[in-house]
Amino acid sequence: MPFAFAVSIFMLAFAGLAYSLFPYLIIDEVTIWDAASATSSLVFVLWGVVITLPAILGYTVFAYRVFWGKTRELSYE
């Protein structure tokens, strides 16, 4: 429970910082939209994520199912 509280405090502090700085990435200099790449580049990256992320998730599920229950309790007898 203390770990969960510590993580939640950290996340709330980070969210508060992000909210207070929005939309600037560098205070009063660069906004999110100034720092973003060209739309065509972002679309290219989006298609890369659309193709790659399901493959990674699928392989992770596959590997998890293959090795499910293959270990036993460690003993020092």
DADAZI-V119941 format. One record per run of one state. SS is the DSSP state (hx for helix, st for strand, lp for the rest). FROM is the first residue (numbers start at 1). LEN is the number of residues. If there is no record, write none. Layout:
# DADAZI-V119941
<<SS:FROM:LEN> <SS:FROM:LEN>>
This chain:
# DADAZI-V119941
<<lp:1:1> <hx:2:20> <lp:22:2> <st:24:3> <lp:27:3> <st:30:2> <hx:32:4> <lp:36:3> <hx:39:28> <lp:67:11>>
